[in-house]
């Protein structure tokens, strides 16, 4: 609606989203990485902050400079006041609408399992919408007069097939109308296909044949870090799924890190920086396909502006070469042994 670059906007959105994804105990990739390396998820998040926060600052400054130097004049085809008046006319805008987010934050702090926290928040949002937005709910489901039935039908329809509205302003309708779970089925098929393909590569031993020579040639800590990064990025490209790019390096390199006296928290941070963050940069990866489908921007278009997603792994590998924030344990010790920072 504002006439700004969709590619730069998508890159900025993805940069911010992946900072939150890496530092949230609700993130399935954060929980999975911690479990694979056998470290506490909150300890894992603390270690990730040493690369994620500086990478976010780099992305913030770079995008700010891009916006100030090369940004076009904003041209709003509708007019801000018209948009705001239209939204105010459609919705009952109140701070109470933020309650589902507060519930999600509360459940996260209470360490409720992520899937349960998310579904509870979503269902609470639907319940709250029936009370705070009754007119929207009634118009959406072509009201039958029964408030309870309208609410249940509205929540189910919005979650399953998406919400739609005809406000008379095309830009507003495009902003508010979404496809629900149904719109993501094609992406889910791609994810299922990518996971299946990656599992076959692992079972046939093809991935091990590629990674084992890399481990033998990585004689220094810096080269070992670079090897982990190359493995995770390569799996994102070849296997097409971030979960495989997280699980396999975590499993394969965990023993090697222990042999060299490197704490498992080093590997958990590096695996997340290398596997999770680079996944949306590959068009045929499940994450790249998801981002392209949701944002409506081709992967290669937003790739140059997803600055966080290559600043984070670059910093992680740099730490490996410099020794900054590399934690040590006794060589050969188990992954659960306490670490000391160097």
Secondary structure, DSSP 8 states (H G I E B T S, - for coil): -----HHHHHHHHHHHHHHHHHT-TT-HHHHHHHHHHT--HHHHHHHHHHHHHHHHHHHHHHHHHHHHHT------SS-HHHHHHHHHHHS---GGGGHHHHHHHHHHHTT--HHHHHHHHHHHHHHHHHHH-HHHHHHHTT--S-HHHHHHHHHHHHHHT------S-HHHHHHH---TGGGGHHHHHHHHHHHHHHHHHHHTTHHHHHHHHHHHH--SHHHHHHHHHHHHHHHHHHT--HHHHHHHHHHHHHHHHHHTTB-HHHHHHHHIIIIITTGGGSTTSHHHHHHHHHH---HHHHGGG-THHHHHHHHHHHHHHH-TT-EE--TT--TTS--EE-
